[in-house]
Amino acid sequence: MGWAAAMTHDPELVQEIRDREWFHTIDLGDGLVTRGNPPSELLSAPKAIPEVRGQSVLDIGAWDGKYSFEAERAGARRVVALDHFVWRLNPAKLQAYYEACEREGRLPDPDMVGAAFLEVDTVPLKRGFDLAHAYLDSHVEAVVDDFMTMDLNTLGTFDIVFYFGVLYHMINPLGALQRLRSVTGKVAVIETAAVLIPGYPDTSLVEFYAGKERNGDYTNWFAPTEAALHGMCRAAGFGRVETRAARIRPRPPSTAAWRRIVGREGPLSPSNHRLVVHAFP
Ligand SMILES: C[S@@+](CC[C@H](N)C(=O)[O-])C[C@H]1O[C@@H](n2cnc3c(N)ncnc32)[C@H](O)[C@@H]1O
């Protein structure tokens, strides 16, 4: 059926969609829009996402599925939405662990963060994806698995692979890109946190976050400069890499006095840089 089909929806389904807090803002049609984060400016840039019509698409780290459902709406032949961490997560247990670490003055263990607070048999935070899927009568296929450890032969290859907002959460980013390469038929679209070092635009460096320095999130580990991201993609086996969009978000000034000096927007922060690149086999 799909996105624009006129359907009578179960009122309970609609109410749950309205009541829920979402990660993604998804326009479900009929005036129903999920209450999520503002859409990514970068991924809305004209050349950020390639033409998906007739293509097979894999969306790694799909969460509520915005980009999977949009690919389906745009005519993709087949769409697979893959996720596991957020879908399985027990956020209260993870938060309690973070607070215990902070009380004890130690950093969270990356292996604990990545695996210890995931439900085994249930996917509580996949609910948003499932609600949107039901509302849209979607054919997007969901795969609940860890992209870093699953048998990639079971996935196969896809013409277009979305890798949005995932790379900097990886403790082994180069290994992640190697795995990404192995499932990419035509192009991988990588959207990631990055760094820009003023005066040194071509420097190849990767910034490391031992704690929650980047956006207060302990699951953010590494952010590359543009040159490093291109180099990592090449080292992972991609033949050609093109930057399609870049953004530096100004850091808002924290005090009135500082605001008078730097203006409302604030200075450009190298650590708020983000990039979209296309990596071609
Ligand atoms: C910051 S969110 C980005 C969500 C979405 N792709 C977007 O850009 O709006 C990161 C997503 O990657 C998922 N993720 C992290 N590690 C993963 C892994 N090893 N395998 C599959 N998904 C993973 C998380 O569960 C989460 O949904």
The ligand as a MOL file (V3000), in Angstrom:
LIG
                    3D

  0  0  0     0  0            999 V3000
M  V30 BEGIN CTAB
M  V30 COUNTS 27 29 0 0 0
M  V30 BEGIN ATOM
M  V30 1 C 22.5510 8.3720 16.4350 0
M  V30 2 S 21.5060 7.0380 16.0240 0 CHG=1
M  V30 3 C 21.2060 7.4130 14.3160 0
M  V30 4 C 19.8220 6.9740 13.8630 0
M  V30 5 C 19.5280 7.2480 12.3810 0
M  V30 6 N 20.3970 6.4530 11.5190 0
M  V30 7 C 19.6560 8.7070 12.0680 0
M  V30 8 O 20.6750 9.1190 11.5000 0
M  V30 9 O 18.7480 9.4690 12.3900 0 CHG=-1
M  V30 10 C 22.5900 5.6300 15.9290 0
M  V30 11 C 21.8650 4.3510 15.6100 0
M  V30 12 O 22.8200 3.3310 15.3250 0
M  V30 13 C 22.4010 2.1450 15.9500 0
M  V30 14 N 23.5560 1.2600 16.1310 0
M  V30 15 C 24.6480 1.4960 16.8950 0
M  V30 16 N 25.4930 0.4530 16.8130 0
M  V30 17 C 24.9350 -0.4530 15.9790 0
M  V30 18 C 25.3290 -1.7380 15.5080 0
M  V30 19 N 26.4990 -2.2930 15.8870 0
M  V30 20 N 24.5000 -2.4050 14.6680 0
M  V30 21 C 23.3360 -1.8460 14.2790 0
M  V30 22 N 22.9080 -0.6300 14.6980 0
M  V30 23 C 23.6890 0.0510 15.5380 0
M  V30 24 C 21.7800 2.6200 17.2470 0
M  V30 25 O 20.9690 1.6390 17.8420 0
M  V30 26 C 21.0140 3.8310 16.7720 0
M  V30 27 O 19.7520 3.5310 16.2880 0
M  V30 END ATOM
M  V30 BEGIN BOND
M  V30 1 1 1 2
M  V30 2 1 2 3
M  V30 3 1 2 10
M  V30 4 1 3 4
M  V30 5 1 4 5
M  V30 6 1 5 6
M  V30 7 1 5 7
M  V30 8 2 7 8
M  V30 9 1 7 9
M  V30 10 1 10 11
M  V30 11 1 11 12
M  V30 12 1 11 26
M  V30 13 1 12 13
M  V30 14 1 13 14
M  V30 15 1 13 24
M  V30 16 1 14 15
M  V30 17 1 14 23
M  V30 18 2 15 16
M  V30 19 1 16 17
M  V30 20 1 17 18
M  V30 21 2 17 23
M  V30 22 1 18 19
M  V30 23 2 18 20
M  V30 24 1 20 21
M  V30 25 2 21 22
M  V30 26 1 22 23
M  V30 27 1 24 25
M  V30 28 1 24 26
M  V30 29 1 26 27
M  V30 END BOND
M  V30 END CTAB
M  END
